[in-house]
Amino acid sequence: MPSNDARNLLQIAVPAATAGAVAVVVSGVVAGGKGAIGAVVGTVLAVLFMSIGLYVLQWTAKSLPHLFQAMGLMLYMAQLLLLLIFVGIFKGTSLFNPKTFALALVVTTVVWMAAQARAHMKAKIFYVDPDSQKSEKPEKTGPAS
């Protein structure tokens, strides 16, 4: 992963993980051990899904730039749908508190998206590739003088 991508991931993942850690502490205080476990599972799941999505989006931007916008919209819809499915699957579980799971999942996802938007706005992204415009002199094609 190039340094720009690693820097972006760091600017996005740290606030999301911090929000997840706060959710774990609050859930542990409010709902006990099962609440903390639910918040940990929700946080890990959100960070994992969003990290995979960021990787796919960066790969698309480099490999298929003409599909970037459509892929971004499709990717976010797919991520939110999958997260909703996971909330539905674990709705009646007794392994952990499903409310704290869902809350941590939503909070971590929202913070991830906000941090991703902020990182993108702060990034200095060239809209023209400076390496592709080398100072080459045009060749003469007309009659020699």
Accessible surface in RSA format (square Angstrom, percent):
REM  Atomic radii and reference values for relative SASA: ProtOr
REM  Chains: A
REM  Algorithm: Lee & Richards
REM  Probe-radius: 1.40
REM  Slices: 20
REM RES _ NUM      All-atoms   Total-Side   Main-Chain    Non-polar    All polar
REM                ABS   REL    ABS   REL    ABS   REL    ABS   REL    ABS   REL
RES MET A   1   130.96  67.8  53.08  35.1  77.89 185.4  56.00  47.6  74.97  99.3
RES PRO A   2    77.37  56.4  64.63  58.9  12.74  46.3  76.91  63.5   0.46   2.8
RES SER A   3    82.72  69.9  69.14  92.3  13.58  31.3  48.33 102.9  34.39  48.2
RES ASN A   4    93.74  64.6  91.53  88.5   2.21   5.3  21.56  51.9  72.19  69.8
RES ASP A   5    15.74  11.0  15.68  15.6   0.06   0.1   0.04   0.1  15.69  15.7
RES ALA A   6    46.37  42.6  40.49  62.5   5.88  13.4  41.86  58.9   4.51  11.9
RES ARG A   7   123.87  52.0 119.19  60.8   4.68  11.1  52.48  71.7  71.39  43.3
RES ASN A   8    36.47  25.1  36.47  35.2   0.00   0.0   0.58   1.4  35.88  34.7
RES LEU A   9    51.78  28.8  51.78  37.0   0.00   0.0  51.78  36.4   0.00   0.0
RES LEU A  10   116.25  64.7 112.86  80.7   3.40   8.5 115.09  80.8   1.16   3.1
RES GLN A  11    76.22  42.6  62.26  45.5  13.95  33.2  30.15  64.2  46.07  34.9
RES ILE A  12     3.52   2.0   3.52   2.6   0.00   0.0   3.52   2.5   0.00   0.0
RES ALA A  13    24.03  22.1  23.77  36.7   0.26   0.6  23.96  33.7   0.08   0.2
RES VAL A  14    79.31  52.2  76.32  69.1   3.00   7.2  79.03  68.7   0.28   0.8
RES PRO A  15    50.80  37.0  43.11  39.3   7.70  28.0  48.67  40.2   2.13  13.2
RES ALA A  16     0.00   0.0   0.00   0.0   0.00   0.0   0.00   0.0   0.00   0.0
RES ALA A  17    50.88  46.8  45.87  70.8   5.01  11.4  46.51  65.5   4.36  11.6
RES THR A  18    76.77  54.6  72.17  73.2   4.61  11.0  59.78  80.3  16.99  25.7
RES ALA A  19    17.82  16.4   9.96  15.4   7.87  17.9  16.23  22.9   1.59   4.2
RES GLY A  20     0.11   0.1   0.00   N/A   0.11   0.1   0.11   0.3   0.00   0.0
RES ALA A  21    55.26  50.8  48.51  74.9   6.75  15.3  54.18  76.3   1.08   2.8
RES VAL A  22    87.73  57.7  85.46  77.4   2.27   5.5  87.64  76.1   0.10   0.3
RES ALA A  23    11.47  10.5   4.26   6.6   7.22  16.4  11.20  15.8   0.27   0.7
RES VAL A  24    33.35  21.9  32.93  29.8   0.42   1.0  32.93  28.6   0.42   1.1
RES VAL A  25    97.19  64.0  90.88  82.3   6.31  15.2  96.56  83.9   0.63   1.7
RES VAL A  26    77.37  50.9  75.36  68.2   2.01   4.9  77.37  67.2   0.00   0.0
RES SER A  27     4.59   3.9   2.60   3.5   1.99   4.6   1.99   4.2   2.60   3.6
RES GLY A  28    24.23  29.9   0.00   N/A  24.23  29.9  13.78  37.8  10.45  23.4
RES VAL A  29   124.43  81.9  94.03  85.1  30.40  73.3 100.74  87.5  23.69  64.2
RES VAL A  30   119.84  78.9  87.08  78.8  32.76  78.9  92.31  80.2  27.53  74.7
RES ALA A  31    36.79  33.8   8.61  13.3  28.18  64.1  19.23  27.1  17.56  46.5
RES GLY A  32    32.25  39.8   0.00   N/A  32.25  39.8  30.56  83.9   1.69   3.8
RES GLY A  33    53.93  66.5   0.00   N/A  53.93  66.5  38.47 105.6  15.47  34.6
RES LYS A  34   114.16  55.7 110.91  68.1   3.24   7.7  81.28  73.2  32.88  35.0
RES GLY A  35     0.00   0.0   0.00   N/A   0.00   0.0   0.00   0.0   0.00   0.0
RES ALA A  36    23.54  21.6  23.50  36.3   0.04   0.1  23.54  33.1   0.00   0.0
RES ILE A  37    91.72  52.2  90.42  67.4   1.30   3.1  91.68  66.0   0.04   0.1
RES GLY A  38     0.00   0.0   0.00   N/A   0.00   0.0   0.00   0.0   0.00   0.0
RES ALA A  39     0.00   0.0   0.00   0.0   0.00   0.0   0.00   0.0   0.00   0.0
RES VAL A  40    68.72  45.2  67.75  61.3   0.97   2.3  68.72  59.7   0.00   0.0
RES VAL A  41    50.94  33.5  47.59  43.1   3.35   8.1  50.29  43.7   0.65   1.8
RES GLY A  42     0.00   0.0   0.00   N/A   0.00   0.0   0.00   0.0   0.00   0.0
RES THR A  43    16.11  11.5  16.11  16.3   0.00   0.0  16.11  21.6   0.00   0.0
RES VAL A  44    91.25  60.0  87.48  79.2   3.76   9.1  90.50  78.6   0.75   2.0
RES LEU A  45    23.16  12.9  22.38  16.0   0.78   2.0  22.99  16.1   0.17   0.5
RES ALA A  46     0.13   0.1   0.00   0.0   0.13   0.3   0.13   0.2   0.00   0.0
RES VAL A  47    37.27  24.5  37.14  33.6   0.13   0.3  37.27  32.4   0.00   0.0
RES LEU A  48    92.64  51.6  89.48  64.0   3.17   8.0  92.36  64.9   0.28   0.8
RES PHE A  49    31.21  15.6  27.41  17.0   3.81   9.9  29.08  17.6   2.13   6.1
RES MET A  50     2.28   1.2   1.06   0.7   1.22   2.9   1.14   1.0   1.14   1.5
RES SER A  51    33.24  28.1  28.76  38.4   4.48  10.3  22.88  48.7  10.36  14.5
RES ILE A  52    97.01  55.2  94.41  70.3   2.60   6.3  96.98  69.8   0.03   0.1
RES GLY A  53     2.00   2.5   0.00   N/A   2.00   2.5   1.81   5.0   0.19   0.4
RES LEU A  54    14.57   8.1  11.78   8.4   2.79   7.0  12.91   9.1   1.66   4.5
RES TYR A  55   135.57  63.3 134.17  76.3   1.40   3.7  94.37  70.9  41.20  50.8
RES VAL A  56    42.58  28.0  41.84  37.9   0.73   1.8  42.58  37.0   0.00   0.0
RES LEU A  57    16.57   9.2  16.52  11.8   0.04   0.1  16.57  11.6   0.00   0.0
RES GLN A  58    26.08  14.6  24.06  17.6   2.02   4.8  20.80  44.3   5.28   4.0
RES TRP A  59   126.95  50.9 121.42  58.8   5.53  13.0 103.21  55.0  23.74  38.5
RES THR A  60     0.41   0.3   0.41   0.4   0.00   0.0   0.41   0.5   0.00   0.0
RES ALA A  61    41.30  38.0  28.92  44.6  12.38  28.2  29.62  41.7  11.69  31.0
RES LYS A  62   125.72  61.3  94.00  57.7  31.72  75.5  88.77  79.9  36.94  39.4
RES SER A  63    54.43  46.0  25.13  33.5  29.31  67.5  19.42  41.3  35.02  49.1
RES LEU A  64    62.35  34.7  62.35  44.6   0.00   0.0  62.35  43.8   0.00   0.0
RES PRO A  65    88.22  64.3  74.48  67.9  13.74  49.9  74.87  61.8  13.35  83.0
RES HIS A  66   144.63  79.0 104.89  72.9  39.74 101.7  88.62  91.3  56.01  65.2
RES LEU A  67    82.27  45.8  82.12  58.7   0.15   0.4  82.27  57.8   0.00   0.0
RES PHE A  68    83.72  41.9  83.31  51.6   0.41   1.1  83.31  50.5   0.41   1.2
RES GLN A  69   140.57  78.6 132.06  96.5   8.51  20.3  44.69  95.1  95.88  72.7
RES ALA A  70    63.54  58.4  52.87  81.6  10.67  24.3  57.59  81.1   5.94  15.7
RES MET A  71    49.20  25.5  45.67  30.2   3.53   8.4  42.68  36.3   6.52   8.6
RES GLY A  72     9.34  11.5   0.00   N/A   9.34  11.5   9.34  25.6   0.00   0.0
RES LEU A  73   119.15  66.4 117.06  83.7   2.09   5.3 117.86  82.8   1.29   3.5
RES MET A  74   103.83  53.8  97.31  64.4   6.52  15.5  82.10  69.8  21.73  28.8
RES LEU A  75    19.85  11.1  19.85  14.2   0.00   0.0  19.85  13.9   0.00   0.0
RES TYR A  76    62.79  29.3  62.79  35.7   0.00   0.0  53.64  40.3   9.15  11.3
RES MET A  77   133.02  68.9 131.53  87.0   1.49   3.5 102.68  87.3  30.34  40.2
RES ALA A  78    35.63  32.8  29.86  46.1   5.78  13.1  35.03  49.3   0.61   1.6
RES GLN A  79     9.70   5.4   9.62   7.0   0.08   0.2   7.90  16.8   1.80   1.4
RES LEU A  80    81.87  45.6  77.10  55.2   4.78  12.0  77.48  54.4   4.39  11.8
RES LEU A  81   105.10  58.5 101.22  72.4   3.88   9.8 104.29  73.2   0.81   2.2
RES LEU A  82    81.28  45.3  81.28  58.1   0.00   0.0  81.28  57.1   0.00   0.0
RES LEU A  83     9.32   5.2   9.13   6.5   0.19   0.5   9.32   6.5   0.00   0.0
RES LEU A  84   121.67  67.8 115.88  82.9   5.78  14.5 118.46  83.2   3.21   8.6
RES ILE A  85    79.54  45.3  72.92  54.3   6.62  16.0  78.71  56.7   0.83   2.3
RES PHE A  86    55.05  27.5  55.05  34.1   0.00   0.0  55.05  33.4   0.00   0.0
RES VAL A  87    41.60  27.4  40.85  37.0   0.76   1.8  40.85  35.5   0.76   2.1
RES GLY A  88    45.44  56.0   0.00   N/A  45.44  56.0  30.29  83.1  15.15  33.9
RES ILE A  89   114.92  65.4  85.57  63.8  29.34  70.7  92.85  66.9  22.07  59.9
RES PHE A  90    52.69  26.4  52.53  32.5   0.16   0.4  52.69  31.9   0.00   0.0
RES LYS A  91   157.57  76.9 146.89  90.1  10.68  25.4  92.19  83.0  65.37  69.6
RES GLY A  92    75.61  93.2   0.00   N/A  75.61  93.2  40.61 111.4  35.00  78.4
RES THR A  93    30.80  21.9  10.22  10.4  20.57  49.0  14.66  19.7  16.13  24.4
RES SER A  94    88.27  74.6  75.70 101.0  12.57  29.0  48.77 103.8  39.51  55.3
RES LEU A  95   127.97  71.3 114.73  82.1  13.24  33.3 118.14  83.0   9.83  26.5
RES PHE A  96    11.05   5.5   8.70   5.4   2.35   6.1   8.89   5.4   2.16   6.2
RES ASN A  97    40.85  28.2  36.28  35.1   4.57  11.0   8.67  20.9  32.18  31.1
RES PRO A  98    40.00  29.2  37.28  34.0   2.72   9.9  37.58  31.0   2.42  15.0
RES LYS A  99   169.24  82.6 161.02  98.8   8.22  19.6 108.56  97.7  60.67  64.6
RES THR A 100    13.75   9.8  13.08  13.3   0.66   1.6  13.59  18.3   0.16   0.2
RES PHE A 101     1.13   0.6   1.13   0.7   0.00   0.0   1.13   0.7   0.00   0.0
RES ALA A 102    25.25  23.2  25.05  38.7   0.20   0.4  25.25  35.6   0.00   0.0
RES LEU A 103   101.04  56.3  97.01  69.4   4.03  10.1 100.55  70.6   0.49   1.3
RES ALA A 104     0.41   0.4   0.00   0.0   0.41   0.9   0.00   0.0   0.41   1.1
RES LEU A 105     3.33   1.9   3.33   2.4   0.00   0.0   3.33   2.3   0.00   0.0
RES VAL A 106    86.02  56.6  82.37  74.6   3.65   8.8  86.02  74.7   0.00   0.0
RES VAL A 107    51.95  34.2  49.11  44.5   2.84   6.8  51.93  45.1   0.02   0.1
RES THR A 108     0.00   0.0   0.00   0.0   0.00   0.0   0.00   0.0   0.00   0.0
RES THR A 109     7.35   5.2   7.35   7.5   0.00   0.0   7.15   9.6   0.21   0.3
RES VAL A 110    89.92  59.2  88.16  79.8   1.76   4.2  89.07  77.4   0.85   2.3
RES VAL A 111    42.47  27.9  40.95  37.1   1.53   3.7  42.28  36.7   0.20   0.5
RES TRP A 112     1.61   0.6   1.61   0.8   0.00   0.0   0.28   0.1   1.34   2.2
RES MET A 113    57.49  29.8  52.15  34.5   5.34  12.7  25.03  21.3  32.46  43.0
RES ALA A 114    62.10  57.1  47.92  73.9  14.18  32.3  56.70  79.9   5.40  14.3
RES ALA A 115    11.37  10.5   4.55   7.0   6.82  15.5   9.48  13.3   1.89   5.0
RES GLN A 116    24.41  13.7  23.83  17.4   0.58   1.4  14.24  30.3  10.18   7.7
RES ALA A 117    55.08  50.6  45.67  70.5   9.41  21.4  54.24  76.4   0.84   2.2
RES ARG A 118   137.06  57.5 136.47  69.6   0.59   1.4  46.89  64.1  90.16  54.6
RES ALA A 119     2.55   2.3   1.49   2.3   1.06   2.4   1.89   2.7   0.65   1.7
RES HIS A 120   115.17  62.9 108.27  75.3   6.90  17.6  64.10  66.1  51.06  59.4
RES MET A 121   151.43  78.4 117.65  77.9  33.78  80.4  85.06  72.3  66.37  87.9
RES LYS A 122   126.76  61.8 108.34  66.5  18.42  43.9  59.03  53.1  67.73  72.1
RES ALA A 123    35.83  32.9  11.35  17.5  24.48  55.7  21.90  30.8  13.92  36.9
RES LYS A 124   191.47  93.4 160.63  98.6  30.83  73.4 123.90 111.5  67.57  72.0
RES ILE A 125   110.32  62.8  82.46  61.4  27.87  67.2  86.47  62.3  23.85  64.7
RES PHE A 126   154.03  77.1 131.64  81.5  22.39  58.3 134.47  81.5  19.56  56.0
RES TYR A 127   212.27  99.1 175.46  99.8  36.81  95.8 136.60 102.7  75.67  93.3
RES VAL A 128    71.31  46.9  63.12  57.1   8.19  19.7  67.60  58.7   3.70  10.0
RES ASP A 129    84.97  59.5  74.24  73.9  10.73  25.4  31.06  73.1  53.91  53.8
RES PRO A 130    76.09  55.5  56.31  51.3  19.78  71.9  62.69  51.8  13.40  83.3
RES ASP A 131   106.60  74.7  99.42  99.0   7.18  17.0  29.34  69.0  77.26  77.1
RES SER A 132    83.35  70.4  45.86  61.2  37.49  86.4  45.68  97.3  37.67  52.8
RES GLN A 133   128.94  72.1 101.90  74.5  27.05  64.4  28.70  61.1 100.25  76.0
RES LYS A 134   150.45  73.4 126.14  77.4  24.31  57.9  74.65  67.2  75.79  80.7
RES SER A 135   121.14 102.4  81.36 108.6  39.78  91.6  59.78 127.3  61.36  86.0
RES GLU A 136   139.72  80.2 112.23  84.9  27.49  65.5  45.85  88.7  93.87  76.6
RES LYS A 137   189.10  92.3 167.64 102.9  21.46  51.1 111.99 100.8  77.11  82.1
RES PRO A 138   127.01  92.6  99.80  91.0  27.21  98.9 111.39  92.0  15.62  97.1
RES GLU A 139   156.83  90.0 131.26  99.3  25.57  60.9  51.54  99.7 105.29  86.0
RES LYS A 140   184.40  90.0 150.16  92.1  34.23  81.5 113.96 102.6  70.44  75.0
RES THR A 141   135.51  96.4  97.34  98.7  38.16  91.0  70.89  95.2  64.61  97.7
RES GLY A 142    51.08  63.0   0.00   N/A  51.08  63.0  30.25  83.0  20.83  46.6
RES PRO A 143   134.14  97.8 106.44  97.0  27.70 100.7 118.61  97.9  15.53  96.5
RES ALA A 144   108.18  99.5  67.42 104.0  40.75  92.7  76.64 107.9  31.53  83.5
RES SER A 145   145.97 123.3  67.25  89.8  78.71 181.3  77.73 165.5  68.23  95.6
END  Absolute sums over single chains surface
CHAIN  1 A    10076.8       8417.3       1659.5       7318.1       2758.7
END  Absolute sums over all chains
TOTAL         10076.8       8417.3       1659.5       7318.1       2758.7
